[in-house]
Amino acid sequence: MLFQTKTKNAKQSFKKEEKDGPVQEDDQVKEILEDKAIKTKELKGHGKSCKDENDQVNPRGKDKHSRDGGDKLKPRKRKKDQTEANDTKNKRRKKEEIKTDTGQERKEEDDKWKWWEEGRSQDGKKWKTLEHKGPLFPPEYEPLPQDVSFYYNGKPLRLSIVAEEVATFYAKMLDHEYTSKEIFQKNFFTDWREEMTAEERDLICEFSKCDFGEMHRYFVEQSEKKKDMSKEEKEVLKEETKKLTEEYGYCLLDGHKEKIGNFRVEPPGLFRGRGEHPKMGKLKKRILPEDIIINCSNDSKTPEPPKGHKWKEVRHDDTVTWLASWVENVQGSIKYIMLNPSSKLKGEKDWQKYEIARKLKLKVETIRKEYERDWKSKEMKKRQKGVAVYFIDKLALRAGNEKEEGETADTVGCCSLRVEHITLHKELDGQECVVEFDFLGKDSIRYYNKVPVDKRVFKNLKLFMENKNPEDDLFDRINTTYLNKTLNNSMTGLTAKVFRTYNASTTLQEQLSKLTSPNMTLEEKLLSYNRANRAVAILCNHQRTAPKTFEKSMQNLQQKIELKQKQLDEAKAELKKAKSDYRESKTEKLKRLVEQKEKMVKRLQEQLKKLQLQMTDREENKVIALGTSKLNYLDPRISVAWCKKFDVPIEKIYNKTQRDKFAWAIDMTNEDFEF
């Protein structure tokens, strides 16, 4: 049963959202039709010998097309003119469908609220009116069937409902790497025992005697059944999800329908964390309406809580952008329900972020002179601040947030670096004054870098490390709050993150100018874009593990390249023969044949080059995450201007969701924009 808000119709009805459809171009139409023609040809060639997998065997041994065991009914052959007519009809219908999708997306863009044309609010208020239905709660727990049990010390044991629910969280993860970790098991068992009855606690004392195997197998079976659902059953679920999204997934902001990012309250479960998080395995408790603060406008209809419950609080704060909030129990952090990235509130925040970074461009040299002066200060605090800002500027390091010891994984940023995280080399690999960094950054991603630094920075680092143990703070006189406060004194709105945004966007623009030329093919331009983006990702240390399917996909691509190379070699041989024949007998027919073969060779060369560029691009991006910087640190106007300047379809850079997120940039930017 879902906790669902039963409300009357809102004062203003929501306009039904139009269906998203990707932009389709004429060349895509051609490609679709060509693929269809190839498949039709293949089917014609193999149809006589291939049997339909869905053909059912008649229990009496008769063919399914026969009547009472008589002669088989032969399928009628379509006449040539009928086939051509139907093919033409199919092509026309396919083109009409694509035109409809394109027109629908254009209509959607025309109807879109262009909030950026209205100007930004200067009074600090985020909205005038805000109305929504509140969050959607996860379903209540359904007990396990009677024939599925938890076992303790080899014997089946029926648990209380609360204890059983928590046990299922662990059982569902039994085949996951997390459950093999001692800290995960310890944290889970401790929290689980707190949810047990007194009798259960007296009986279940050792984790090693717990057996969740039967429960795990049950959930695996349920998962398989879900995968094997019929098309009709899946369609029913899809419709139910769609209805819930229509009811809870939208709000009215200043009279406009806006999409909500995630309107569902996270279900209870076990905390995982990133890296070797000390709290992994702890119980994430069920969030109730009594835990939730609702935010909406004073004159709107307040969302009704589920029956028998009430909200913790209802606020009317127009200076914040969240719709609902609560505190989760594991780390004590505040969780929010916010609007979708394509909304006005998110778009304005992005726009402002990039404008502050552009403002830094005008003042960065002055700020650099300031922190260079700090290197020679008589005050140790200023020296440490100067070196820290230098690292943040030149290496795009994160500032490093303050946290309670043991509360989170051992990840650090610039201000929280310890002596053990750096090694000083007076000379290394032919370079002087080299600093070797080695630490875990955000999301437990390793940062390893060897960087030559200014001599004064090198001397200061030696000074900061004197008489300290490896576990001592490198910058023991400063913290993130102090650092950002001093940066804000240098320029209003300046923080360590603004430096990352500025350096990332500047790097992208410089690399695009360096790597792109107008006479490149589309594929070459896209490779240049990804290489420019990769330079940013490396600067910001945006890494990823290679996808599990990487090797397989590369093998498939290599096979395509080899096949295309073979086709090209054959086409070249045919062209050579055609030219030889034409030299002997210069007829119009042979001349046309030579021209056809030349076109074929050229087309195959282009296709081969395209595949080779794809392979290069994939290999270079194997362990680099391009998406993070593209969506969070790069001013989208740089990419939009580049697309317009070099005739690259914006769809090649941003997908539909990303185009919605950056609609403001796409609409306002021309090809002359410079960050």
C-alpha positions in Angstrom: 0.0 0.0 0.0 1.4 3.4 -1.0 1.2 6.4 1.3 -0.6 8.6 -1.2 -1.8 12.2 -0.8 -5.6 12.4 -1.4 -6.1 16.0 -2.5 -8.8 17.8 -4.3 -8.1 19.3 -7.7 -5.4 22.0 -7.6 -6.5 25.6 -8.2 -4.9 25.5 -11.5 -5.0 22.2 -13.5 -1.7 20.9 -14.8 -1.3 20.9 -18.6 -0.5 17.4 -19.9 3.1 17.0 -20.8 3.9 16.3 -24.4 5.7 13.1 -25.3 9.5 13.5 -25.8 10.8 12.6 -29.2 14.4 12.8 -30.5 15.1 15.1 -33.4 15.3 13.1 -36.6 17.0 14.4 -39.7 16.7 13.4 -43.3 19.9 11.4 -43.2 18.5 9.4 -40.3 15.4 8.7 -42.4 17.7 7.4 -45.2 19.7 5.3 -42.7 16.5 3.7 -41.3 15.2 2.8 -44.7 18.5 1.4 -45.8 18.7 -0.8 -42.7 15.2 -2.0 -43.4 16.0 -2.8 -47.0 19.1 -4.8 -45.9 17.1 -6.7 -43.3 14.3 -7.4 -45.9 17.0 -8.7 -48.3 18.5 -11.0 -45.6 15.1 -12.4 -44.8 14.3 -13.1 -48.4 17.6 -15.0 -48.7 17.2 -17.1 -45.6 13.4 -17.3 -45.3 13.1 -20.7 -47.1 15.4 -22.6 -44.7 14.7 -20.7 -41.4 11.8 -21.7 -39.2 10.0 -19.2 -37.0 11.0 -19.7 -33.4 7.4 -19.0 -32.4 6.0 -21.7 -34.6 4.1 -24.2 -32.3 4.3 -27.9 -32.9 0.8 -29.4 -33.5 0.2 -32.3 -31.0 -1.2 -34.4 -33.8 1.8 -34.0 -36.0 0.0 -31.8 -38.4 1.4 -28.6 -39.8 -0.1 -25.5 -38.1 -1.2 -24.3 -41.5 -2.9 -27.6 -42.5 -6.6 -28.4 -42.3 -7.3 -31.7 -40.7 -3.9 -33.1 -41.7 -4.4 -32.3 -45.4 -2.1 -30.5 -47.7 -0.2 -27.5 -46.3 -1.5 -24.1 -47.0 1.0 -22.3 -49.1 1.5 -18.6 -48.3 0.6 -16.5 -51.2 3.5 -14.6 -52.9 3.1 -10.9 -53.2 3.4 -9.6 -56.7 6.3 -7.4 -57.6 4.1 -4.3 -58.1 2.3 -5.0 -54.8 5.6 -5.3 -53.0 6.9 -2.1 -54.4 3.7 -0.3 -53.6 3.8 -1.5 -50.0 7.5 -0.6 -49.6 6.8 2.9 -50.9 3.8 3.2 -48.5 6.0 2.0 -45.6 8.7 4.5 -46.5 6.2 7.3 -46.7 4.7 6.3 -43.3 8.2 6.2 -41.7 9.0 9.7 -43.0 5.6 11.0 -41.7 6.3 9.5 -38.3 9.7 11.1 -38.1 8.3 14.5 -39.3 5.6 14.2 -36.6 8.2 13.5 -33.9 10.3 16.4 -35.0 7.3 18.7 -35.2 6.2 17.6 -31.8 9.6 18.4 -30.2 9.6 21.8 -32.0 6.1 22.5 -30.7 7.3 21.5 -27.2 10.2 24.0 -27.5 7.8 26.7 -28.6 5.6 26.1 -25.6 8.6 26.0 -23.2 8.7 28.7 -20.5 11.6 31.0 -21.5 12.2 32.3 -18.0 15.6 33.7 -18.9 13.9 36.4 -21.0 12.1 37.7 -17.9 15.3 38.8 -16.1 16.6 37.5 -12.8 15.0 38.4 -9.4 17.2 40.8 -7.4 15.4 40.5 -4.0 16.6 37.1 -3.1 13.2 35.5 -3.6 13.1 32.2 -5.6 9.4 32.1 -6.5 6.1 34.0 -6.0 3.8 30.9 -5.9 4.6 27.3 -5.4 2.1 24.4 -5.3 2.7 20.7 -5.3 1.3 17.4 -4.0 4.1 16.5 -1.6 6.3 13.4 -1.8 5.4 9.9 -2.7 6.2 7.3 0.0 7.5 3.8 -0.7 5.0 0.9 -0.2 4.6 -0.7 3.2 6.5 -3.9 3.8 4.9 -7.2 2.6 5.8 -10.2 4.9 7.5 -13.2 3.3 5.5 -16.3 2.4 5.2 -19.0 5.1 7.5 -21.3 3.1 10.4 -18.9 3.1 12.4 -18.7 6.3 15.4 -17.2 7.9 17.7 -19.9 9.5 19.7 -19.5 12.7 22.2 -22.2 13.7 20.7 -24.5 11.0 17.1 -24.2 12.2 14.3 -22.1 10.6 13.2 -19.1 12.7 10.1 -17.0 12.1 11.0 -13.4 12.8 8.8 -10.5 13.9 7.7 -8.3 11.0 10.1 -5.4 11.8 13.1 -7.8 12.2 12.1 -9.7 9.1 12.0 -6.6 7.0 15.5 -5.6 8.0 16.7 -9.1 7.4 15.4 -8.9 3.8 17.6 -5.9 3.1 20.6 -8.0 3.8 19.2 -11.1 2.0 18.7 -9.0 -1.2 22.3 -8.0 -1.2 23.8 -11.5 -0.5 25.5 -11.8 -3.8 27.0 -8.3 -3.6 30.6 -7.5 -2.7 29.4 -5.3 0.2 28.1 -8.3 2.3 31.5 -9.9 2.3 33.1 -7.0 4.1 33.5 -7.3 7.9 32.5 -3.7 8.7 29.3 -4.0 6.6 28.3 -7.2 8.5 29.2 -5.7 11.9 27.2 -2.5 11.3 24.2 -4.4 9.9 24.1 -6.9 12.7 24.3 -4.2 15.4 21.5 -2.2 13.9 19.4 -5.3 13.1 19.5 -6.4 16.7 18.1 -3.0 17.8 15.0 -3.8 15.7 14.5 -7.3 17.2 12.2 -8.2 20.0 13.8 -9.0 23.4 13.3 -12.8 22.7 15.0 -12.5 19.3 17.9 -10.6 20.7 18.4 -13.4 23.4 18.4 -16.0 20.7 20.2 -14.4 17.8 23.6 -13.5 19.2 26.2 -14.5 16.5 26.2 -13.3 13.0 28.1 -16.3 11.7 25.2 -18.6 12.6 22.7 -16.5 10.5 21.6 -18.0 7.2 19.8 -15.7 4.7 20.2 -18.1 1.7 16.6 -19.2 1.4 15.4 -15.6 1.6 17.9 -14.6 -1.1 16.8 -17.3 -3.4 13.2 -16.2 -3.1 14.1 -12.6 -4.1 16.1 -13.9 -7.0 13.1 -15.9 -8.2 10.8 -12.8 -7.8 13.3 -10.8 -9.9 13.3 -13.4 -12.6 9.5 -13.5 -12.6 9.5 -9.7 -13.0 11.8 -10.0 -16.0 9.5 -12.7 -17.6 6.4 -10.6 -17.3 4.3 -10.4 -20.4 4.2 -7.3 -22.5 0.7 -6.5 -21.3 1.7 -6.8 -17.6 4.7 -4.5 -18.2 2.4 -2.0 -20.0 0.0 -2.0 -16.9 3.0 -1.2 -14.6 4.1 1.5 -17.0 0.7 3.1 -17.0 0.6 3.0 -13.2 4.0 4.7 -13.0 2.9 7.3 -15.5 -0.2 8.1 -13.4 1.9 8.5 -10.3 4.4 10.8 -12.2 1.5 12.9 -13.5 0.2 13.3 -9.9 3.4 13.8 -7.9 6.1 14.5 -10.5 5.0 18.1 -11.3 4.5 21.4 -9.4 3.2 24.8 -10.3 5.9 27.5 -10.0 4.7 31.0 -10.6 1.8 29.6 -12.6 4.0 27.4 -14.8 4.1 23.6 -14.8 7.6 22.5 -13.7 9.0 19.0 -13.4 10.2 17.7 -10.0 13.6 16.0 -9.9 12.9 13.1 -7.6 9.5 13.1 -5.9 9.9 9.7 -4.2 11.0 9.3 -0.6 13.9 6.8 -0.5 12.8 3.4 0.8 14.4 1.9 3.9 17.5 -0.3 3.3 21.2 -0.6 4.2 23.6 2.2 3.8 26.4 1.5 1.3 28.5 4.6 1.0 31.4 5.0 -1.4 34.8 3.5 -0.9 35.6 2.0 2.5 32.9 3.9 4.3 33.0 3.3 8.1 29.2 3.3 8.2 28.5 0.9 5.4 25.8 -1.7 6.4 24.0 0.6 8.8 20.2 0.6 8.7 18.5 3.5 6.8 15.2 3.7 8.6 11.8 4.3 6.9 11.0 7.9 6.5 7.5 8.9 7.8 5.4 12.0 7.1 6.2 13.1 10.7 9.9 13.4 9.6 9.1 15.7 6.6 9.0 19.5 6.3 6.8 20.7 3.5 7.6 24.0 1.7 4.9 25.7 -0.5 3.4 29.2 -0.9 1.1 30.5 1.7 -1.9 30.9 -0.7 -1.6 27.4 -2.2 -3.3 24.3 -1.1 -1.0 22.5 1.4 -0.3 18.9 0.4 -2.3 16.5 2.6 -0.3 13.9 4.5 -1.2 10.2 4.2 -4.2 9.2 6.3 -3.5 8.9 10.0 -0.3 10.9 9.7 0.8 14.6 9.8 3.8 16.6 8.5 6.6 17.6 10.8 6.2 21.2 9.7 4.7 23.3 6.8 6.8 26.3 5.8 6.3 29.1 3.3 9.9 30.1 2.6 10.3 31.7 -0.8 14.1 32.2 -0.3 14.8 28.4 -0.8 14.3 26.1 -3.8 13.3 22.8 -2.1 9.8 21.4 -1.9 10.3 19.0 1.0 13.1 18.0 3.3 14.0 15.6 6.1 17.0 14.3 8.0 18.3 10.8 7.2 19.4 8.8 10.3 22.8 7.3 9.2 24.9 10.5 8.7 22.4 13.1 9.9 22.4 14.9 6.5 19.4 16.8 5.2 17.7 15.3 2.1 15.7 17.5 -0.2 13.1 17.1 -2.9 14.1 19.6 -5.5 13.0 20.6 -9.0 14.3 18.9 -12.2 17.6 20.2 -13.7 15.5 21.6 -16.6 13.5 23.9 -14.2 13.8 27.7 -13.8 15.3 27.4 -10.3 18.0 25.0 -11.4 18.7 26.9 -14.6 19.0 30.3 -12.8 21.5 28.7 -10.4 23.6 27.3 -13.2 23.5 30.6 -15.1 24.6 32.5 -12.0 27.4 30.0 -11.3 28.9 30.4 -14.7 28.6 34.2 -14.6 30.5 34.3 -11.4 33.2 32.1 -13.0 33.3 34.6 -16.0 33.7 37.4 -13.5 36.7 35.6 -12.0 38.3 35.7 -15.5 38.6 39.5 -15.2 40.1 39.4 -11.7 42.1 36.2 -11.6 45.5 37.9 -12.2 44.9 40.2 -9.3 43.9 37.3 -7.1 47.0 35.4 -8.1 49.3 38.3 -7.2 47.5 38.4 -3.8 48.2 34.7 -3.0 51.8 35.0 -4.3 52.3 37.9 -1.8 51.0 35.6 1.0 53.8 33.1 0.3 56.2 35.6 1.9 53.9 36.7 4.7 55.3 36.7 8.3 52.0 35.2 9.4 51.9 31.4 9.0 48.1 31.4 8.5 48.4 33.6 5.5 51.3 31.5 4.0 49.2 28.4 4.3 46.2 30.2 2.7 48.4 31.4 -0.2 49.7 27.9 -0.9 46.3 26.3 -0.6 44.7 28.8 -3.0 47.6 28.1 -5.4 46.8 24.4 -5.4 43.1 25.1 -5.9 43.8 27.4 -8.8 46.6 25.5 -10.6 45.5 21.9 -9.8 41.7 22.3 -9.6 41.7 20.6 -6.2 38.5 20.7 -4.1 38.7 22.7 -0.9 37.9 19.7 1.3 34.8 19.8 3.6 35.2 19.6 7.3 33.7 16.5 8.9 33.6 14.5 12.1 36.4 12.0 12.5 35.1 8.5 11.7 31.8 9.8 10.3 32.7 9.3 6.6 35.3 7.6 4.4 38.9 8.8 4.6 38.6 11.3 1.7 40.3 14.6 1.7 40.5 17.9 -0.2 43.1 20.7 -0.2 42.5 22.1 3.3 42.3 18.6 4.8 45.5 17.3 3.3 47.8 15.5 5.7 51.6 15.3 5.7 51.4 11.7 4.5 49.5 12.7 1.3 52.5 14.6 -0.3 56.1 13.8 -1.0 58.6 16.5 -1.9 61.3 15.9 -4.5 64.0 18.5 -5.0 64.5 17.0 -8.4 62.4 14.3 -10.2 62.4 13.2 -13.8 64.5 16.1 -14.9 62.3 18.7 -13.1 63.0 20.7 -10.0 60.7 21.3 -7.0 58.3 18.5 -7.7 55.4 17.7 -5.3 54.0 14.1 -5.5 50.3 13.9 -4.4 48.6 10.7 -3.4 45.3 10.7 -1.6 41.6 9.7 -1.9 39.4 12.5 -3.1 35.7 12.8 -3.4 33.8 9.5 -3.9 37.0 7.7 -2.8 38.6 8.3 -6.1 42.4 8.3 -5.9 44.2 11.5 -6.8 47.8 10.8 -7.9 49.9 13.5 -9.5 53.5 14.7 -9.7 53.7 18.4 -10.3 56.6 20.9 -10.5 55.7 24.0 -8.3 57.1 27.4 -7.7 60.3 27.4 -5.6 58.6 29.5 -2.9 55.7 27.1 -2.7 58.2 24.2 -2.3 60.0 26.0 0.5 56.8 26.7 2.3 55.6 23.1 2.1 58.9 22.0 3.7 58.2 24.5 6.4 54.6 23.3 6.9 55.8 19.7 7.3 58.6 20.4 9.9 58.2 18.5 13.2 54.9 16.9 12.1 53.9 13.3 12.0 52.5 11.7 8.8 48.9 11.8 10.1 49.1 15.6 11.0 47.4 18.2 8.9 49.5 19.9 6.3 47.5 23.1 6.6 46.9 23.1 10.3 46.1 26.9 10.6 43.3 27.1 8.1 40.0 25.4 7.2 37.5 25.5 4.3 35.3 28.1 6.0 38.2 30.5 6.5 39.5 29.9 3.0 36.2 30.7 1.3 35.6 33.7 3.5 39.0 35.2 2.4 38.2 34.4 -1.2 34.9 36.1 -1.0 36.7 39.2 0.3 38.8 39.2 -2.9 35.7 38.9 -5.1 32.0 38.7 -4.1 30.7 35.1 -4.6 34.2 33.6 -5.1 34.7 30.1 -3.5 37.1 27.3 -4.2 34.5 25.7 -6.4 34.3 28.8 -8.6 38.0 28.3 -9.4 37.3 24.7 -10.6 34.5 26.0 -12.8 36.6 28.8 -14.2 39.6 26.6 -14.9 37.5 23.8 -16.4 35.6 26.2 -18.7 38.8 28.1 -19.7 40.5 24.8 -20.5 37.6 23.6 -22.7 37.5 26.8 -24.7 41.3 26.9 -25.2 41.3 23.2 -26.2 38.4 23.6 -28.6 40.1 26.5 -30.4 43.3 24.5 -30.6 41.9 21.2 -31.8 39.1 22.2 -34.2 39.3 23.4 -37.8 36.4 24.2 -40.2 37.5 21.6 -42.8 37.2 18.6 -40.5 34.5 16.0 -40.9 31.7 15.8 -38.3 33.3 12.7 -36.8 36.7 14.5 -36.5 35.0 17.5 -34.9 33.3 15.3 -32.3 36.6 13.6 -31.5 38.2 17.0 -31.0 35.3 17.9 -28.7 35.7 14.8 -26.6 39.5 15.3 -26.4 39.0 18.9 -25.2 36.4 17.6 -22.6 38.9 14.9 -21.6 41.6 17.5 -20.8 39.1 19.1 -18.4 38.2 15.7 -16.9 41.8 14.9 -16.3 42.3 18.4 -14.7 39.4 17.8 -12.4 40.3 14.1 -11.7 37.0 12.8 -13.0 37.8 9.1 -13.3 35.8 5.9 -13.7 36.4 2.2 -13.8 36.3 0.7 -17.3 32.8 -0.6 -18.1 32.4 -4.3 -17.8 31.4 -4.5 -21.4 34.3 -2.4 -22.6 36.5 -5.3 -24.0 33.5 -7.0 -25.7 32.4 -3.7 -27.3 35.9 -3.0 -28.5 36.2 -6.5 -30.0 32.9 -6.0 -31.9 34.1 -2.6 -33.1 37.4 -4.2 -34.3 35.4 -6.9 -36.2 33.4 -4.1 -37.9 36.6 -2.3 -38.9 38.2 -5.5 -40.3 35.0 -6.3 -42.3 34.9 -2.7 -43.6 38.6 -2.9 -44.5 37.9 -6.1 -46.4 35.0 -4.5 -48.3 37.2 -1.5 -49.1 39.9 -3.8 -50.5 37.4 -5.6 -52.7 35.9 -2.3 -53.9 39.4 -1.0 -54.8 40.1 -4.2 -56.7 36.8 -3.8 -58.6 37.6 -0.2 -59.3 41.0 -1.1 -60.7 39.4 -3.7 -63.0 36.7 -1.3 -64.1 39.3 1.3 -65.0 41.3 -1.3 -66.9 38.2 -2.4 -68.9 37.4 1.3 -69.6 40.9 1.9 -71.0 40.4 -0.9 -73.4 36.9 0.0 -74.5 35.8 3.5 -73.7 32.0 3.0 -73.7 29.5 5.1 -71.7 28.5 2.0 -69.8 32.0 1.3 -68.6 32.5 5.0 -67.8 29.4 5.0 -65.5 30.6 1.8 -63.9 34.0 3.4 -63.0 32.2 6.4 -61.5 30.0 4.1 -59.4 33.0 2.1 -58.2 34.8 5.4 -57.3 31.8 6.5 -55.3 31.7 3.1 -53.6 35.4 3.3 -52.6 35.0 6.9 -51.3 31.9 5.9 -49.2 33.7 2.9 -47.7 36.7 5.0 -46.9 34.6 7.4 -45.0 32.8 4.6 -43.2 36.1 3.0 -42.2 37.5 6.3 -41.0 34.3 6.9 -38.9 34.7 3.4 -37.3 38.4 4.0 -36.6 37.7 7.4 -35.0 35.0 5.7 -32.8 37.6 3.2 -31.6 40.1 5.9 -30.8 37.6 7.9 -28.9 36.4 4.9 -26.9 39.9 3.8 -26.0 40.9 7.3 -24.9 37.8 7.6 -22.7 38.1 4.1 -21.1 38.8 5.4 -17.6 37.8 9.0 -17.9 34.3 10.2 -16.9 33.4 13.0 -19.4 29.8 13.6 -18.1 30.7 15.1 -14.7 32.6 18.1 -16.0 30.3 18.6 -19.0 27.2 18.9 -16.8 28.6 20.6 -13.7 31.8 22.6 -14.5 31.7 23.6 -18.2 29.7 26.7 -19.2 27.3 25.2 -21.7 27.4 28.4 -23.8 31.0 27.4 -24.8 29.7 24.1 -26.3 26.7 25.8 -27.9 28.8 28.5 -29.6 31.2 25.8 -30.8 28.4 23.8 -32.3 27.0 26.9 -34.1 30.4 28.0 -35.3 31.4 24.6 -36.7 28.0 23.4 -37.9 27.8 20.5 -35.4 24.2 19.4 -34.4 23.7 20.2 -30.8 22.1 16.8 -30.4 25.6 15.3 -30.9 26.8 17.0 -27.7 23.8 17.1 -25.5 21.0 14.5 -25.3 17.3 15.4 -24.8 17.5 15.7 -21.0 20.7 17.7 -21.2 19.2 20.0 -23.9 16.3 20.7 -21.5 18.7 21.4 -18.7 20.7 23.9 -20.8 17.7 25.4 -22.8 18.6 28.8 -21.5 22.1 28.6 -23.0 21.0 27.1 -26.3 18.5 29.9 -26.8 20.6 32.9 -25.9 24.0 31.9 -27.3 25.5 32.8 -30.7 28.7 31.5 -32.3 30.7 34.5 -31.2 30.3 33.8 -27.4 33.5 33.6 -25.4 33.7 32.5 -21.8 
